[in-house]
Amino acid sequence: MSDPSRALVTGGAGFIGSELVAQLVDCGWDVVVLDNLVTGRWENLDSVNLPDYAKITGDIRDEALLSRLMVGVDTVFHLACRGVRFSLHSPQETHAVNATGTIAVLEAARHSGVRRFLHVSSSEIYGIAGGSPMREDGPALPTTAYGASKLAGEAYARAYGRSYGVPVTIVRPFNSFGPRAHHEGDAGEVIPKFVLRALAGQHLTIFGDGKQTRDFSYVSDTARGIMLAAKEPQAEGETINLGSGSEMSIHCLALEVLKVVANDRATLHFDSARPGDLPRLCASTEKAQRLLRFFPKITFSEGLSRLIKWYGRDSKLAVDLLKRDVVRNWVVING
Ligand SMILES: NC(=O)c1ccc[n+]([C@@H]2O[C@H](COP(=O)([O-])OP(=O)(O)OC[C@H]3O[C@@H](n4cnc5c(N)ncnc54)[C@H](O)[C@@H]3O)[C@@H](O)[C@H]2O)c1
């Protein structure tokens, strides 16, 4: 498939979405972004050569808006969603956006006849199914409303492929990190929170025993994998993990951040476990390698150094940013 001329990116003002939009624009794609800015920010796209008229503030559940935006679009990249910690305090709204919202985007894409619908799912759908590394054809037993709603979104995407011939590809990124990742409120992710707390000389809180593992990828690799999946003809109808294939415990992660930031005042602190937290996440990368020739380029250490550099090793900035940090951030409504 040659590069399509026009892409609609839902959630393109978010963390991964903004990196994806930057890469698409760099590769010459004509991009329109739809985002309601609940967690995203147009500032995330400040360095991207994207005109203001291509930045649409709106909701994926607005069917009339979706039909208008879909005109002339070849490829939909569907990333808009509410996250895992939000889902713990607001499961119904999570379902409304991640499942019902996904059908709305699929329905608009079906009527406009897109050449590819790239649905961005999540490793959280595997839940406690067990087995490591996790293979795409393995079981899915999500533990949170987020995981369940992402699995529902996948199921709808597949159904639209089978019932209506929408050319769907599903990717399941594992945990991503890098510039513009969320540290704030209920969107806050472990790596930016740890890095900022280490820079500020505060304690890094580990929930549970810290033995839970995650498979971390740098955001530029995740976005490149998403783009490759949309372009690869053989990926139509497929579900593909995007991860590094190696797992790191949260305890090791915290120790690594402390070592690299090297601020003597920063320490570790253990707190009770977060509900629904998964014991293990590690991607089988065989399918992404075979179908997409996808191999991560940025190692974990390189990515961590880049992120710390991006924050400028600035303890004052870190203290300031941490004003919007909430430690047990699944119990808050706003952040
Ligand atoms: N960050 C990760 O580690 C990770 C891992 C696996 C999967 N994912 C998936 O990647 C995608 C992007 O996640 P992210 O980490 O960049 O999160 P993010 O919160 O930064 O991005 C989501 C974007 O969707 C927007 N949005 C939310 N509800 C919307 C609605 N109703 N209408 C329009 N826009 C809406 C938000 O404003 C935000 O910009 C999601 O689909 C997520 O499930 C992320």
The ligand as a Gaussian input file, in Angstrom:
#p B3LYP/6-31G(d) Opt

LIG

0 1
 N        0.556000       5.139000      27.273000
 C        0.675000       3.807000      27.243000
 O        1.599000       3.244000      27.843000
 C       -0.311000       2.964000      26.472000
 C       -0.177000       1.573000      26.529000
 C       -1.074000       0.785000      25.817000
 C       -2.048000       1.356000      25.039000
 N       -2.159000       2.707000      24.997000
 C       -3.223000       3.268000      24.155000
 O       -2.696000       4.318000      23.380000
 C       -3.697000       5.301000      23.147000
 C       -3.184000       6.663000      23.548000
 O       -2.875000       6.656000      24.931000
 P       -1.988000       7.783000      25.611000
 O       -1.119000       7.122000      26.585000
 O       -1.386000       8.656000      24.589000
 O       -3.105000       8.549000      26.448000
 P       -3.586000      10.061000      26.378000
 O       -4.563000      10.236000      27.493000
 O       -2.437000      10.992000      26.346000
 O       -4.325000      10.106000      24.983000
 C       -5.714000       9.916000      24.809000
 C       -6.236000      11.118000      24.055000
 O       -7.626000      10.913000      23.798000
 C       -8.304000      12.136000      24.050000
 N       -9.700000      11.796000      24.351000
 C      -10.181000      11.144000      25.442000
 N      -11.518000      11.016000      25.356000
 C      -11.880000      11.564000      24.169000
 C      -13.129000      11.723000      23.510000
 N      -14.285000      11.294000      24.070000
 N      -13.142000      12.336000      22.306000
 C      -12.000000      12.800000      21.752000
 N      -10.790000      12.676000      22.322000
 C      -10.733000      12.060000      23.529000
 C       -7.549000      12.764000      25.204000
 O       -7.744000      14.151000      25.346000
 C       -6.114000      12.415000      24.848000
 O       -5.518000      13.410000      24.068000
 C       -4.929000       4.860000      23.933000
 O       -5.840000       4.229000      23.050000
 C       -4.377000       3.855000      24.933000
 O       -5.326000       2.890000      25.292000
 C       -1.326000       3.529000      25.712000

